[in-house]
Amino acid sequence: MNILIDTNVLLNIILNRAPFAEFSEQVFVAAKFAAIDLFMSATTITYLYYIARKEKGREQTLLLIEDLLQIV
């Protein structure tokens, strides 16, 4: 099964937005243990960087995006 992940789902995880982060993480758990392939749009990466950099800093944001690209 292919799933296109919304940018806000990823921001929930990266920024640990309560109470949505817990539900958003379940998508990744399902992808790990089930036959689910996760996808995101190309513009999501730039948007994630722009938003998360303000709160997490440049270096940490780049590491988070790098880790994300290993999964999605």
C-alpha positions in Angstrom: 0.0 0.0 0.0 1.3 3.5 -0.9 0.6 6.4 1.4 1.3 10.1 0.7 2.1 11.8 3.9 0.9 15.3 4.5 3.5 17.9 5.6 1.6 18.6 8.8 2.0 14.9 9.8 5.7 15.2 9.5 5.8 18.6 11.3 3.8 17.0 14.2 6.6 14.5 14.7 9.6 16.9 14.1 8.2 19.6 16.4 6.6 17.2 18.8 3.2 18.9 18.6 0.9 17.4 21.3 -1.4 15.6 21.0 -0.9 15.0 17.3 2.7 13.7 17.4 1.7 10.4 19.0 -0.8 9.7 16.2 1.5 10.8 13.5 4.3 8.5 14.8 1.9 5.6 14.4 2.0 6.0 10.6 5.8 5.3 10.7 5.3 2.4 13.0 2.8 0.9 10.6 5.2 1.5 7.7 8.0 -0.3 9.6 5.9 -3.4 10.4 3.5 -3.6 7.5 3.7 -3.5 3.7 3.3 0.3 3.6 5.4 2.6 1.4 5.5 6.2 2.5 5.8 9.1 0.1 5.9 12.9 0.4 5.9 15.6 -2.2 9.1 17.3 -3.2 8.1 20.6 -1.8 7.6 19.1 1.6 11.3 19.0 2.2 11.8 22.7 1.7 8.7 23.5 3.8 9.9 21.3 6.6 13.3 22.9 6.6 11.8 26.4 6.6 9.5 25.7 9.6 11.6 23.4 11.7 14.8 25.5 11.3 13.2 28.3 13.3 12.6 26.0 16.2 15.3 23.3 16.0 18.2 25.2 14.4 19.9 24.5 11.1 22.1 21.6 11.9 19.4 19.6 13.8 16.9 20.2 11.1 19.2 19.0 8.4 19.9 15.8 10.4 16.1 15.3 10.9 15.5 15.7 7.2 18.3 13.3 6.3 16.9 10.7 8.6 13.4 11.2 7.2 14.7 10.7 3.6 15.9 7.2 4.7 12.4 6.2 5.6 10.2 8.1 3.0 
